[in-house]
């Protein structure tokens, strides 16, 4: 069983929750699923989100496996093992929060915490057929979470249904208003973002909005591609700053070693340009939300590739093309399982809201959830 690095049973008798292995649990090492950190000392104290969960009576079910150093989209890990995709064991579980999504999808935990720097909650959620929320940047504490510094990373929950997801948010975000996250009633204005994705998934997105009784309009989102590229520049620089020193250990996986070395070449000019794109894209998303309660688009442009395809070298860079941009802008974004006509697998419906309005995103997601289940 590769969904957990270590099974635990800590805390109360409430819902069980898996904790990604970048989040500190006192008394246990935080290894980020890397051989290079296998000898890390035990954490001296809980991350703030873990403290809050325990105070709320949740039970910590274990340290969830992940893509090494949270720097990958497939979820494949040859050191700690690769978590199973609950939808199809031959396909990638997605990364980097692979074990968190898989543990929830396989019903090994009621919920899970992951981290999302460039899609690492929403991507695995879409691959594994579960719900995953990247909160507004800064809404949920990152104290006790690796990497210690990031302008992109967010801690957020996974669950199989919106009721449990909002319960997890209520536990980890003290200012979260659960009453405002109940299924959205009344008129709902949805902007459908024009996205480069498989035709059947795009059609499923439009059908979902119609099924939920929302008024819709289609719009281009200026700068989406530029934000994707800029986000990668920032991720590369910040990941190298956090973990680049581990390359010298010779203990990092071969694929990750090569990408970390490449990340070291990110220039100051690239970062300056990325910050300009950040400002422009953030303004574009804000403007699009002036005329919509939420924006929707596919979480991933296609269904997850197989493990064999990933191991054979098939590029996965486009997997994050529709999710990474919202890390750059900082808006809350949630992935909800999305039925696709003719497919036994569900894709992901991404719902993006105004900054600080995570409750509204959850409320509208709950409306979609109910409509799609009817």
MARVO-568714 format. One record per residue (C-alpha): x negated, y negated, z negated; residue in one letter. Coordinates in steps of 0.5 Angstrom, whole numbers, padded with zeros to 4 digits, always signed. Each point is the difference from the previous one (the first is absolute). Layout:
# MARVO-568714
XYZA...
This chain:
# MARVO-568714
+0000+0000+0000X-0004-0006+0003X+0006-0006-0002X-0004-0001-0007X-0007-0001-0002X+0002+0002-0007X+0007+0002-0003X+0002-0004-0007X+0005+0000-0004X+0000-0007-0004X+0005-0004-0003X+0007+0000-0001X+0006+0005+0002X+0002-0005+0006X-0001+0001+0007X-0006+0003+0002X-0005-0004+0005X-0006+0001+0003X-0006-0005+0000X-0005-0001+0006X-0007+0001-0002X-0002-0007+0001X+0004-0002-0006X-0003+0001-0007X+0003+0005-0005X-0004-0001-0007X-0004+0006-0001X-0001+0002+0007X-0004-0002+0006X+0002-0004+0005X-0004+0004+0006X+0004-0003+0006X+0000+0007+0003X-0007-0001+0002X-0006+0005-0002X-0004-0007-0001X+0004-0001-0006X+0001+0007-0003X-0005-0002-0006X+0004-0006-0001X+0001-0001-0008X+0007+0000-0003X+0004-0006+0001X+0000-0004-0007X+0007-0002+0000X+0006+0000+0005X+0002-0004+0006X+0005-0005-0002X+0005+0004+0004X-0001+0006-0003X+0000-0003-0007X+0007-0003+0002X+0003+0007+0003X-0002+0003-0007X+0003-0005-0004X+0006+0001+0004X+0000+0007-0002X-0002+0003+0007X-0004+0006+0000X-0007+0000+0004X+0000+0007+0004X-0007-0001+0003X-0005-0004+0004X+0002+0001+0007X-0005+0002+0006X-0001-0005+0005X-0005-0002+0006X-0007-0001-0002X-0001-0007-0003X+0007-0002+0003X-0003-0002+0006X+0004+0004+0005X+0007+0002+0003X+0000+0007+0001X-0001+0003-0007X-0004+0005+0002X-0006+0001-0005X-0005+0006+0000X-0002-0001-0007X+0006+0000-0004X+0005+0003+0005X+0005-0002+0005X+0007-0001-0003X+0006+0003+0004X+0005-0004+0004X+0006+0002-0003X+0004-0001+0007X-0005+0005+0004X-0006+0003-0003X-0004+0000+0006X+0000-0008+0000X-0004-0005-0003X+0003-0003-0007X-0002-0007+0002X-0005-0004-0004X-0003-0002-0005X+0006+0001-0005X+0001+0007+0003X+0000+0004-0007X+0005-0005-0002X+0005+0001+0006X-0001+0007+0000X+0001+0001-0007X+0007-0003+0000X+0002+0003+0007X-0002+0007-0003X+0004-0002-0007X-0006+0001-0004X+0002-0007-0003X+0006-0004+0000X-0004-0006+0002X-0008-0002+0001X-0004-0006+0000X-0004-0002+0006X-0004-0006+0003X+0001-0003+0006X-0006-0004+0003X+0001+0001+0008X+0007+0004+0000X-0003+0005-0005X+0007+0001-0004X+0005-0001+0006X-0004+0004+0005X+0000+0007-0004X+0007-0002-0002X+0002+0000+0007X-0004+0007+0001X+0003+0003-0006X+0007-0002+0001X+0000-0004-0007X+0001-0007-0002X-0006-0004-0001X+0000-0008-0002X-0006-0005+0001X+0002-0005-0005X-0001-0008+0001X-0007-0001-0001X-0002-0001-0007X+0007+0002-0002X-0003+0006-0004X-0006+0000-0004X-0006+0003+0003X-0004+0000-0007X-0004+0007+0000X+0001+0001+0007X-0006+0002+0005X-0002-0004+0004X+0000-0005-0006X+0000-0006+0005X+0005-0001+0006X+0004-0005+0004X+0004+0005+0003X+0001+0006-0004X+0007+0001-0004X+0002+0006-0005X+0007+0003+0002X+0004+0006-0001X+0003+0006+0004X+0006+0003-0002X+0005+0005+0004X+0006-0005-0001X+0001-0008-0001X+0003+0001-0007X-0007+0003-0003X-0004-0004+0004X+0003-0006-0003X+0000+0003-0007X-0008+0000+0001X+0000-0007+0002X+0003-0002-0006X-0005+0004-0004X-0006-0003+0003X+0002-0007+0002X+0003-0003-0006X+0004-0006+0004X+0003+0005+0004X+0008-0001+0000X+0003+0007+0001X+0007-0003+0000X-0002-0004+0007X-0003+0006+0003X+0007+0004+0000X+0002+0001+0007X+0001-0006+0004X+0008-0002+0001X+0003-0005+0005X-0003-0003+0006X-0007+0002+0002X-0005-0003+0005X-0005+0004+0003X-0006-0002+0005X-0002+0006+0004X-0007-0001+0002X-0003+0002+0007X-0005+0005-0002X-0004+0004+0005X+0002+0007-0003X+0003+0007+0003X+0007-0002+0004X+0004+0005-0005X-0003-0003-0006X+0002-0007+0002X+0007+0003+0002X+0001+0003-0007X-0002-0007-0003X+0006-0004+0004X+0005+0006-0002X-0002+0000-0007X+0002-0008+0000X+0006+0001+0003X+0002+0006-0004X-0001-0004-0006X+0004-0006+0002X-0005-0005+0001X+0000-0006+0005X-0006+0001+0004X-0004-0004+0005X-0007+0002+0003X-0006-0005+0000X-0007+0001+0001X-0005-0001-0006X-0005-0005+0003X-0007+0002-0002X+0001+0007-0002X-0005+0003+0004X-0005-0005-0003X+0002+0001-0007X-0002+0008+0001X-0007-0002+0002X-0001-0005-0005X+0002+0004-0005X-0005+0006+0002X-0005-0006-0001X+0002-0001-0007X+0001+0007-0002X-0007+0002+0003X-0004-0006-0004X+0004+0001-0006X-0001+0008+0000X-0007-0001+0001X-0001-0005-0005X+0003+0005-0005X-0003+0007+0002X-0005-0001+0005X-0005+0001-0005X+0002+0007+0000X-0003+0002+0007X-0007+0001-0003X+0003+0005-0004X+0001+0005+0006X+0006+0003-0003X+0005-0004+0004X+0004+0004+0005X-0003-0001+0007X+0006-0003+0003X+0000-0005-0005X-0007-0001+0000X+0000-0003+0007X+0006-0004-0001X-0003-0003-0007X-0007-0002+0004X+0004-0003+0006X+0004-0004-0005X-0007-0003-0003X+0000-0004+0007X+0006-0004-0002X-0003-0007+0001X+0002-0007-0003X+0003-0002+0006X+0004+0005+0001X+0003-0001-0007X+0001-0007+0001X+0004+0001+0006X+0004+0006-0004X+0002-0005-0005X+0002-0005+0006X+0005+0006+0002X+0002+0001-0007X+0003-0007+0000X+0003+0000+0007X+0003+0007-0001X+0003-0001-0007X+0003-0007+0003X+0003+0004+0006X+0003+0006-0005X+0003-0006-0005X+0003-0003+0006X+0003+0006+0003X+0003+0001-0007X+0004-0007+0000X+0005+0004+0005X+0000+0007-0003X+0001+0003-0007X-0005+0005+0002X-0004+0002+0006X+0000+0007+0002X-0005+0004+0005X-0003+0007+0000X-0005+0002-0005X-0004+0004+0004X+0000-0001+0008X+0001+0008+0001X+0001+0006-0004X-0007+0003-0004X-0005+0004+0004X-0002+0007-0002X-0006+0001-0004X-0003+0004+0005X+0001-0007+0005X-0003-0004-0006X-0006+0005-0001X-0001+0000+0007X-0001-0007+0001X+0006-0003+0002X+0000-0008-0002X+0005-0002-0005X-0002-0007+0000X+0007-0002+0003X+0003+0004-0006X+0000-0007-0004X+0001-0005+0005X+0007-0001-0003X-0001+0000-0007X-0007-0003-0001X+0002-0007+0002X+0005-0001-0006X-0006+0001-0005X-0003-0006+0004X+0006-0004-0001X+0001+0003-0007X+0008+0001+0001X+0004+0006-0003X+0001+0006+0004X+0003+0006-0001X+0000+0007+0004X+0007+0004+0000X+0001+0006+0003X+0003+0000+0007X+0003+0005+0004X-0002+0001+0007X+0005+0003+0006X-0003+0007+0002X-0005+0000-0005X+0000+0004-0007X-0005-0005-0003X+0002-0007-0002X-0004-0006+0002X+0000-0006-0005X+0004-0006+0000X-0004-0006-0002X+0004-0006-0004X-0004-0006-0001X+0002-0006-0004X-0001-0007-0003X-0006+0000-0005X+0002+0001-0007X+0007+0003+0003X-0002+0007-0001X+0007+0001-0004X+0003-0002+0007X-0004+0005+0004X+0002+0005-0005X+0007-0002+0000X+0001+0000+0008X-0004+0007+0000X+0005+0003-0005X+0005-0002+0005X-0003+0003+0006X-0001+0006-0004X+0007+0001-0002X+0002-0001+0008X-0005+0005+0002X+0002+0005-0004X+0008-0001+0001X
